[in-house]
Amino acid sequence: MIADKLSLANQVIEKLQEVEDPELLVDVVNLGLIYGVDITEAGRCTVTMTLTTMGCPLSDYLDQQIKAAVCQVPGITEAAVKLVWYPVWSPARLSASAKAALGISGQEQAAPAPAAAKKLDTRTPIKTLADRYPSFVDDMAAIGFDRIKQPGMLQTVGRVMNLRLGCQAMGFDLEEVKQQLQAKGYQVQD
């Protein structure tokens, strides 16, 4: 059941990457506008998003394009867009590829991980671990979990995905991943 929802959420994110802001020519995912994707058992998908500014003239256009894209995913029966204004969008939400496309230089530096041991339970949601340890996203990407850096992934899939499910979905050996994380200073437990 969870695996089915994760698969649908991944497909929705992929479809949302085809929806471009016609002014910026960057998709809504890489712009950091997508805050969440929730899918019910009946296949109703609600995309929680924001806009770069209140009163954006593209609000209706993006609403229609997002609904159309989401409804192309097999298993989605209905799509809705929930527009929110918190957290407030800022250029810090742009992906590296969006920054490059828009000619914005400079990367934000993640806060250093706490000096204390980083304890990790393989059943803890990925988003929780990323919130707890600022270097976790980069550490996971270095291991091969590169989708973790896609904008919106932590807010959607990351809320239900844990290390065990992630290894299974990506075809990685859990024991090897645990060893790599231990080499990066994590205390991994089941």
C-alpha positions, -999 to +999 in steps of 0.1 A: +000+000+000+027+025+010+049+014-019+019+020-043+015+055-029+052+062-032+053+050-068+023+073-076+039+102-058+072+097-078+052+096-110+033+128-101+066+146-093+080+134-127+049+148-144+051+181-125+086+185-139+070+189-173+050+219-161+071+250-168+066+286-156+062+303-190+080+334-178+110+317-162+111+286-185+118+264-155+095+237-142+075+241-110+094+214-092+129+229-098+115+263-090+107+249-055+070+258-058+058+223-049+055+217-012+036+184-011+018+157-030-009+138-011-028+109-027-059+092-012-068+055-016-093+065-042-066+081-063-074+118-056-042+138-057-038+171-040-007+191-049+003+217-023+022+246-038+031+282-036+039+309-061+069+332-063+047+362-055+012+368-042-010+379-071+011+361-096-007+364-130+001+328-138-018+313-109-048+301-130-025+289-159-003+269-135-034+255-117-047+242-150-014+228-162-007+210-129-041+194-128-037+183-164-003+168-158-012+150-126-043+135-143-020+118-169-006+096-142-023+061-143-041+056-110-049+093-104-086+098-107-088+135-097-064+163-091-066+195-070-042+223-063-039+237-028-022+271-029-004+281+003+017+311+013+037+295+041+065+288+041+071+318+020+089+311-013+124+325-018+152+319-043+168+296-017+141+270-028+155+269-064+173+237-074+209+239-087+196+234-122+170+261-118+197+285-105+219+276-135+191+282-159+182+315-143+219+326-141+219+327-103+253+318-088+263+307-054+251+278-033+238+280+002+260+262+027+243+236+048+248+240+086+274+216+098+262+185+115+262+184+152+294+171+168+274+145+187+269+111+172+243+110+145+219+082+154+198+068+126+170+042+127+164+025+094+126+029+099+126+066+106+112+087+077+139+103+055+124+138+060+128+134+098+164+124+094+171+153+070+155+178+095+176+163+123+209+162+104+216+189+079+243+169+061+220+138+057+207+148+022+242+152+008+254+120+025+225+101+010+230+116-025+267+107-023+257+071-017+235+071-048+201+083-035+202+112-059+165+117-061+166+129-025+179+163-038+150+169-062+129+198-049+097+186-032+109+150-027+115+154+011+082+171+016+063+144-003+079+110-005+103+117+023+075+119+048+067+082+043+099+068+028+125+053+052+159+039+046+146+003+043+120+012+018+144+035-001+169+007-005+142-016-017+128+009-042+163+019-055+176-017-056+204-010-031+217-035-005+206-022+029+237-036+047+261-019+023+242+014+027+243+011+065+281+005+062+285+036+041+265+057+065+285+044+094+317+055+076+301+090+074+297+091+112+261+077+117+252+052+143+228+030+124+203+008+141+173-013+129 
